[in-house]
Amino acid sequence: MSSKAPSDARAKTPALPAPLILLVEDEAPIREVIEAVLEAEGYRVVSSGDGSDALAVLRSGLRPCMIILDLMMPVMDGWQFRLAQLRDAELLKIPTVVYTAIGNVREVVEELNVAGGFEKGDFVEMLRFVGQFCPSRA
């Protein structure tokens, strides 16, 4: 008599892709650190170097679970990006969290009507927002 191990149904179910985050940051070293932190937590990241590029990526169909947006960038800064996002009903649905090294984060969050904000380098707060808007599928 042979004994077979019960089949594991989870092994047959294809894994869902990790949640996708759009990171908008012009400074490569900062962008790479944030990407590494997010990827270490199991997220996929698409990065844009300025607001204009980010809008093009979003308008081409990318739908991340959230946008992490730097405010101080060349070409199109975070404020200009947010104004464009507010005028687009589809893009407005994507939660946006800003970060900055200058100014009062709370004031900026209120001014831009975004889902949240944190100070540059505060990865604990960043990951709190990520957990809120991009829950893990594990």
Buried (B, 14 or more C-beta within 10 A) or exposed (E): EEEEEEEEEEEEEEEEEBBBBBBBBBEEEBBEBBBEBBEEBEBBBBBBBBBBBBBEBBEEEBEBBBBBBBBBBEEBBBBBBBEBBBEEEEBEEBBBBBBBEEEEBEEBBEEBEBBBBBBBEEBEBBBEBBEEBBEEEE
